[in-house]
Amino acid sequence: MHNLESDKTEYHTAKFIFIGGGGGSLPLLQKTGIPESKRIGGFPVSGLFMVCNNPEVVEQHHAKVYGKAKVGAPPMSVPHLDTRFIDNKKSLLFGPFAGFSPKFLKTGSNMDLIGSVKPNNVITMLAAGMKEMALTKYLIEQVMLSHEKRMEELREFIPNAKSEDWSIVVAGQRVQVIKDTDTGKGTLQFGTEVVSSSDGSVAALLGASPGASTAVTVMLEVLEKCFPEQMFEWKDKIKEIVPTYGVSLVNNPGLFHEIHESTARCWD
Protein backbone atom coordinates (compact mmCIF):
# COMPACT_ATOMS: atom_id res chain seq x y z
CA MET A 1 0.00 0.00 0.00
CA HIS A 2 1.07 3.63 -0.57
CA ASN A 3 1.27 5.83 2.50
CA LEU A 4 0.20 9.32 1.42
CA GLU A 5 1.74 10.99 4.47
CA SER A 6 5.23 9.53 4.05
CA ASP A 7 4.95 9.10 0.26
CA LYS A 8 6.39 5.60 0.65
CA THR A 9 5.20 2.15 -0.31
CA GLU A 10 4.50 -0.14 2.65
CA TYR A 11 4.06 -3.92 2.68
CA HIS A 12 1.70 -5.72 5.04
CA THR A 13 0.60 -9.34 5.41
CA ALA A 14 -3.10 -10.05 5.97
CA LYS A 15 -5.28 -13.16 6.07
CA PHE A 16 -8.19 -11.33 4.49
CA ILE A 17 -8.45 -8.28 2.22
CA PHE A 18 -11.64 -6.39 1.43
CA ILE A 19 -11.47 -3.98 -1.50
CA GLY A 20 -14.03 -1.19 -1.22
CA GLY A 21 -12.62 1.68 -3.26
CA GLY A 22 -15.65 2.80 -5.26
CA GLY A 23 -14.66 3.20 -8.89
CA GLY A 24 -11.07 2.36 -7.92
CA SER A 25 -11.99 -1.17 -6.82
CA LEU A 26 -11.66 -2.73 -10.28
CA PRO A 27 -7.95 -1.84 -10.83
CA LEU A 28 -7.17 -3.03 -7.29
CA LEU A 29 -9.02 -6.30 -7.89
CA GLN A 30 -7.13 -6.83 -11.14
CA LYS A 31 -3.83 -6.39 -9.29
CA THR A 32 -4.65 -9.34 -7.01
CA GLY A 33 -4.39 -11.69 -9.99
CA ILE A 34 -7.07 -14.04 -8.64
CA PRO A 35 -8.91 -16.08 -11.30
CA GLU A 36 -12.20 -14.45 -10.33
CA SER A 37 -10.83 -11.05 -11.44
CA LYS A 38 -10.57 -12.21 -15.06
CA ARG A 39 -13.17 -11.39 -17.72
CA ILE A 40 -14.50 -8.46 -15.70
CA GLY A 41 -14.45 -4.89 -16.97
CA GLY A 42 -15.87 -1.54 -16.05
CA PHE A 43 -17.46 1.38 -17.87
CA PRO A 44 -17.33 4.79 -16.14
CA VAL A 45 -20.31 7.14 -16.18
CA SER A 46 -20.31 10.59 -14.58
CA GLY A 47 -23.26 11.57 -12.44
CA LEU A 48 -24.31 15.18 -13.06
CA PHE A 49 -26.79 17.10 -10.92
CA MET A 50 -28.32 20.53 -11.19
CA VAL A 51 -27.97 22.53 -7.98
CA CYS A 52 -30.06 25.54 -7.01
CA ASN A 53 -28.09 28.69 -6.21
CA ASN A 54 -31.05 30.71 -4.95
CA PRO A 55 -31.57 30.31 -1.15
CA GLU A 56 -35.18 31.54 -1.43
CA VAL A 57 -36.04 28.68 -3.80
CA VAL A 58 -34.17 26.15 -1.66
CA GLU A 59 -36.20 27.12 1.41
CA GLN A 60 -39.45 26.41 -0.43
CA HIS A 61 -38.65 22.72 -0.81
CA HIS A 62 -38.08 20.01 1.73
CA ALA A 63 -38.69 16.72 -0.02
CA LYS A 64 -37.39 13.86 -2.11
CA VAL A 65 -39.61 13.51 -5.18
CA TYR A 66 -39.06 10.80 -7.78
CA GLY A 67 -40.25 10.66 -11.36
CA LYS A 68 -39.89 7.84 -13.89
CA ALA A 69 -36.95 6.98 -16.12
CA LYS A 70 -37.56 7.67 -19.79
CA VAL A 71 -38.09 4.76 -22.18
CA GLY A 72 -34.72 3.26 -23.08
CA ALA A 73 -32.88 5.00 -20.23
CA PRO A 74 -30.89 2.90 -17.70
CA PRO A 75 -32.46 2.35 -14.24
CA MET A 76 -29.99 4.64 -12.43
CA SER A 77 -31.33 7.59 -14.44
CA VAL A 78 -34.63 7.92 -12.54
CA PRO A 79 -35.03 11.73 -12.14
CA HIS A 80 -35.58 13.16 -8.68
CA LEU A 81 -35.71 16.46 -6.84
CA ASP A 82 -33.75 16.09 -3.64
CA THR A 83 -33.17 18.24 -0.56
CA ARG A 84 -29.67 17.66 0.82
CA PHE A 85 -27.61 19.15 3.63
CA ILE A 86 -24.00 19.56 2.48
CA ASP A 87 -21.54 20.99 5.02
CA ASN A 88 -24.58 21.91 7.16
CA LYS A 89 -25.98 24.00 4.33
CA LYS A 90 -29.37 23.16 2.84
CA SER A 91 -29.18 22.47 -0.89
CA LEU A 92 -31.65 21.52 -3.61
CA LEU A 93 -30.49 19.09 -6.28
CA PHE A 94 -32.12 17.73 -9.42
CA GLY A 95 -30.93 14.87 -11.59
CA PRO A 96 -29.18 12.70 -12.34
CA PHE A 97 -27.92 13.46 -15.81
CA ALA A 98 -25.23 11.30 -17.35
CA GLY A 99 -21.85 12.56 -18.45
CA PHE A 100 -18.73 10.77 -19.57
CA SER A 101 -15.15 10.72 -18.35
CA PRO A 102 -12.60 7.90 -18.78
CA LYS A 103 -11.68 8.34 -15.11
CA PHE A 104 -12.76 5.70 -12.57
CA LEU A 105 -12.69 8.29 -9.78
CA LYS A 106 -13.37 12.04 -9.89
CA THR A 107 -9.70 12.60 -9.08
CA GLY A 108 -8.50 9.67 -11.17
CA SER A 109 -6.51 9.47 -14.38
CA ASN A 110 -7.75 9.85 -17.94
CA MET A 111 -5.99 6.53 -18.58
CA ASP A 112 -8.14 4.59 -16.08
CA LEU A 113 -10.51 3.09 -18.66
CA ILE A 114 -7.78 2.16 -21.15
CA GLY A 115 -5.57 0.80 -18.36
CA SER A 116 -8.37 -1.51 -17.16
CA VAL A 117 -8.52 -3.32 -20.51
CA LYS A 118 -6.45 -6.51 -20.19
CA PRO A 119 -5.90 -9.52 -22.48
CA ASN A 120 -8.31 -11.51 -20.29
CA ASN A 121 -11.20 -9.01 -20.54
CA VAL A 122 -10.78 -7.32 -23.92
CA ILE A 123 -13.32 -9.63 -25.60
CA THR A 124 -15.74 -9.02 -22.74
CA MET A 125 -15.38 -5.26 -23.16
CA LEU A 126 -15.78 -5.38 -26.96
CA ALA A 127 -18.85 -7.60 -26.65
CA ALA A 128 -20.44 -5.07 -24.28
CA GLY A 129 -19.77 -2.28 -26.76
CA MET A 130 -21.58 -4.21 -29.49
CA LYS A 131 -24.54 -5.14 -27.26
CA GLU A 132 -25.09 -1.76 -25.60
CA MET A 133 -25.56 0.53 -28.60
CA ALA A 134 -28.78 1.92 -27.08
CA LEU A 135 -26.94 2.90 -23.91
CA THR A 136 -24.15 4.48 -25.95
CA LYS A 137 -26.74 6.53 -27.84
CA TYR A 138 -28.34 7.58 -24.54
CA LEU A 139 -24.98 8.70 -23.09
CA ILE A 140 -24.14 10.74 -26.20
CA GLU A 141 -27.53 12.45 -26.02
CA GLN A 142 -27.02 13.20 -22.33
CA VAL A 143 -23.54 14.65 -22.86
CA MET A 144 -24.89 16.90 -25.65
CA LEU A 145 -27.75 18.32 -23.56
CA SER A 146 -27.73 22.10 -23.24
CA HIS A 147 -28.48 23.90 -19.97
CA GLU A 148 -31.90 24.88 -21.26
CA LYS A 149 -32.75 21.27 -22.21
CA ARG A 150 -31.91 20.19 -18.66
CA MET A 151 -34.09 23.04 -17.37
CA GLU A 152 -37.01 21.69 -19.41
CA GLU A 153 -36.74 18.39 -17.53
CA LEU A 154 -36.50 20.23 -14.21
CA ARG A 155 -39.66 22.19 -15.01
CA GLU A 156 -41.62 18.95 -14.99
CA PHE A 157 -41.01 19.12 -11.22
CA ILE A 158 -40.79 22.90 -10.70
CA PRO A 159 -42.77 24.58 -13.54
CA ASN A 160 -41.59 28.11 -12.68
CA ALA A 161 -37.88 27.23 -12.32
CA LYS A 162 -35.56 29.97 -13.63
CA SER A 163 -32.41 29.08 -15.56
CA GLU A 164 -30.29 31.63 -13.69
CA ASP A 165 -31.07 29.93 -10.35
CA TRP A 166 -29.52 26.59 -11.34
CA SER A 167 -26.06 25.33 -12.34
CA ILE A 168 -24.57 21.90 -13.07
CA VAL A 169 -22.16 19.99 -10.81
CA VAL A 170 -20.38 16.65 -11.20
CA ALA A 171 -21.56 14.54 -8.27
CA GLY A 172 -19.31 11.55 -8.84
CA GLN A 173 -18.27 8.63 -10.99
CA ARG A 174 -20.04 5.30 -11.35
CA VAL A 175 -18.19 2.35 -12.82
CA GLN A 176 -20.74 -0.08 -14.23
CA VAL A 177 -19.58 -3.69 -14.08
CA ILE A 178 -19.20 -5.60 -17.35
CA LYS A 179 -18.81 -9.36 -17.12
CA ASP A 180 -19.55 -12.64 -18.86
CA THR A 181 -22.74 -14.29 -17.63
CA ASP A 182 -25.02 -17.16 -18.57
CA THR A 183 -26.82 -14.78 -20.94
CA GLY A 184 -23.63 -14.09 -22.91
CA LYS A 185 -20.35 -12.24 -22.99
CA GLY A 186 -20.03 -8.58 -22.08
CA THR A 187 -23.20 -8.19 -20.03
CA LEU A 188 -23.57 -4.78 -18.42
CA GLN A 189 -24.60 -4.96 -14.77
CA PHE A 190 -26.50 -2.05 -13.20
CA GLY A 191 -26.26 -3.13 -9.57
CA THR A 192 -23.46 -4.03 -7.19
CA GLU A 193 -21.23 -7.10 -7.46
CA VAL A 194 -19.25 -8.89 -4.77
CA VAL A 195 -16.29 -10.72 -6.32
CA SER A 196 -14.37 -13.05 -4.02
CA SER A 197 -11.56 -15.58 -4.34
CA SER A 198 -12.33 -19.29 -3.97
CA ASP A 199 -10.32 -19.49 -0.75
CA GLY A 200 -12.12 -16.48 0.76
CA SER A 201 -8.95 -14.43 1.24
CA VAL A 202 -10.02 -11.55 -1.02
CA ALA A 203 -13.37 -9.84 -1.63
CA ALA A 204 -14.09 -6.76 -3.70
CA LEU A 205 -17.19 -4.62 -4.04
CA LEU A 206 -17.82 -3.40 -7.57
CA GLY A 207 -20.71 -1.63 -9.22
CA ALA A 208 -22.87 1.44 -9.32
CA SER A 209 -24.54 1.68 -5.91
CA PRO A 210 -22.21 0.80 -3.04
CA GLY A 211 -24.08 3.05 -0.61
CA ALA A 212 -26.22 2.79 2.50
CA SER A 213 -29.05 1.03 0.65
CA THR A 214 -26.83 -1.95 -0.18
CA ALA A 215 -24.25 -1.93 2.65
CA VAL A 216 -25.88 -4.51 4.94
CA THR A 217 -26.70 -6.95 2.13
CA VAL A 218 -23.20 -6.62 0.72
CA MET A 219 -21.49 -7.28 4.06
CA LEU A 220 -23.66 -10.31 4.76
CA GLU A 221 -22.78 -11.66 1.32
CA VAL A 222 -19.07 -11.10 2.01
CA LEU A 223 -19.35 -12.99 5.32
CA GLU A 224 -21.18 -15.89 3.67
CA LYS A 225 -18.67 -16.15 0.81
CA CYS A 226 -15.44 -15.62 2.73
CA PHE A 227 -16.20 -16.97 6.19
CA PRO A 228 -18.56 -19.95 5.62
CA GLU A 229 -17.20 -21.98 8.55
CA GLN A 230 -17.40 -19.10 11.03
CA MET A 231 -20.92 -18.22 9.88
CA PHE A 232 -22.25 -21.26 11.75
CA GLU A 233 -21.10 -19.86 15.08
CA TRP A 234 -21.89 -16.26 14.13
CA LYS A 235 -25.42 -17.02 12.95
CA ASP A 236 -27.19 -16.35 16.27
CA LYS A 237 -25.40 -13.02 16.74
CA ILE A 238 -26.23 -11.97 13.19
CA LYS A 239 -29.89 -12.89 13.75
CA GLU A 240 -29.83 -10.71 16.86
CA ILE A 241 -28.49 -7.77 14.86
CA VAL A 242 -30.55 -8.46 11.71
CA PRO A 243 -33.78 -10.25 12.74
CA THR A 244 -34.79 -10.77 9.10
CA TYR A 245 -31.56 -12.57 8.16
CA GLY A 246 -32.33 -15.73 6.18
CA VAL A 247 -36.09 -15.08 6.30
CA SER A 248 -38.32 -14.17 3.36
CA LEU A 249 -40.46 -11.18 4.36
CA VAL A 250 -42.76 -11.95 1.42
CA ASN A 251 -43.77 -15.16 3.16
CA ASN A 252 -43.77 -13.62 6.66
CA PRO A 253 -46.04 -10.53 6.62
CA GLY A 254 -46.22 -10.52 10.42
CA LEU A 255 -42.46 -10.17 10.76
CA PHE A 256 -42.44 -7.52 8.05
CA HIS A 257 -44.93 -5.34 9.96
CA GLU A 258 -43.04 -5.90 13.21
CA ILE A 259 -39.73 -4.79 11.67
CA HIS A 260 -41.40 -1.89 9.85
CA GLU A 261 -42.91 -0.57 13.09
CA SER A 262 -39.62 -1.05 14.95
CA THR A 263 -37.69 0.85 12.28
CA ALA A 264 -40.26 3.66 12.24
CA ARG A 265 -39.90 4.09 16.03
CA CYS A 266 -36.15 4.52 15.63
CA TRP A 267 -36.78 7.63 13.51
CA ASP A 268 -39.38 9.20 15.81
URLIN-V806192 format. One record per run of one state. SS is the DSSP state (~ for helix, > for strand, _ for the rest). FROM is the first residue (numbers start at 0). LEN is the number of residues. Records with the same first field share a line. If there is no record, write none. Layout:
# URLIN-V806192
SS: FROM-LEN / FROM-LEN
This chain:
# URLIN-V806192
_: 0-1 / 3-4 / 9-7 / 19-2 / 32-2 / 37-2 / 52-2 / 58-5 / 66-8 / 77-2 / 86-2 / 99-12 / 115-6 / 131-1 / 143-3 / 154-8 / 181-2 / 189-2 / 196-5 / 207-4 / 226-1 / 241-11 / 266-2
>: 1-2 / 7-2 / 16-3 / 39-13 / 63-3 / 79-7 / 88-11 / 165-16 / 183-6 / 191-5 / 201-6
~: 21-11 / 34-3 / 54-4 / 74-3 / 111-4 / 121-10 / 132-11 / 146-8 / 162-3 / 211-15 / 227-14 / 252-14
